[in-house]
Amino acid sequence: MNRNWVNHAISEINADYQRSADTHLIRLTLPGFSGIPLYLKDESTHPTGSLKHRLARSLFLYGLCNGWITEGTPIIEASSGSTAVSEAYFARLLGLPFIAVMPACTARRKIEQIEFYGGRCHFVNSACEIYAASETLARELNGHYMDQFTFAERATDWRGNNNIADSIFRQMQNEPHPVPAFIVMSAGTGGTSATIGRYIRSQGYDTRLAVVDPQNSVFMDYWQTRDATLRSTVGSKIEGIGRPRVEPSFIPHVVDEMLRVPDAASVATAQWLETQLGRKVGASTGTNMWGALQLAARMREQGRCGAIVTLLCDSGERYLETYYNPQWVKENIGDVTPWKAELARLTE
Ligand SMILES: *Cc1c(COP(=O)(O)O)cnc(C)c1O
């Protein structure tokens, strides 16, 4: 194994990190929720446009330090798109070939971005097929299957600084409620919720971790039953979150509560957020925010004050042809108007 190349690769990633900035924590004050400020950790501002920038960096470092990735190793990944965009960026930084295995329905904007960074896309018909197709490709090409769904929770360092949870708590320091009552997150790999849940425990905070789950995902049933053999035959329609199988990176024990969010509510909330933020967000951010608003409403009923933090996972610019196209929404998600009305009622 060429240790010089590995050393060089790691220093390239570290230098890239040194050139990077942390992401903003945006405060949302809604008239209907006085004493319950909501915050969005804006992960759309990473160079590759989503929270997966953090994961891709961690997965490359993990693969390099484990001796799995060396000079010329082809990198293969199973992805619903965002991770592949970020990994394509790091593969190019290191001069490695990259192939993304994705469902054919993945947003075109993400496919273009993967190709922009010099990656290739390999399409399969459904979300359930990405795993086996990735394993096969890696074997055939003598490459390394990154396997975000297995390694996300391990590759990320949840203990120390430089993780998303630590950043949230540091950015909350000067707020009226520095320790949030809830952090709300959805699960794709489950890596981010694992990092946040473990960090909360390690620091002894009172914060509850609520995980929101879209339709056609097995995470919530798994959380309730702990049956790891659960399967869904249909993929999630909310890109980036909800899985048809129980992913090894989803750690149910650190999740305090789970909420099911209808897809139409996710899309309605994403569209509604544009009226609050002045810009478009992805549908998983809608899922997160819908969950945050339900918890805020519950706190209001109980007469409680406190902060709720959730994540802005990626920008809506990626989804102009889908979640921001009324025709597509009508055909694939259904009528969002009742959910818009519910949002208006909730937040007024
Ligand atoms: C991956 C992803 C998530 C979920 O994050 P995990 O850490 O993988 O659970 C949410 N939204 C988007 C857009 C994503 O790409």
The ligand as an ORCA input file, in Angstrom:
! r2SCAN-3c Opt
* xyz 0 1
  C     -29.228     12.318      3.984
  C     -30.248     13.332      4.061
  C     -31.027     13.471      5.211
  C     -30.884     12.549      6.414
  O     -29.592     12.561      7.029
  P     -28.936     11.249      7.608
  O     -27.805     11.701      8.440
  O     -28.443     10.423      6.433
  O     -29.945     10.471      8.378
  C     -31.999     14.458      5.191
  N     -32.196     15.262      4.112
  C     -31.434     15.156      3.006
  C     -31.682     16.068      1.840
  C     -30.426     14.197      2.941
  O     -29.689     14.094      1.839
*
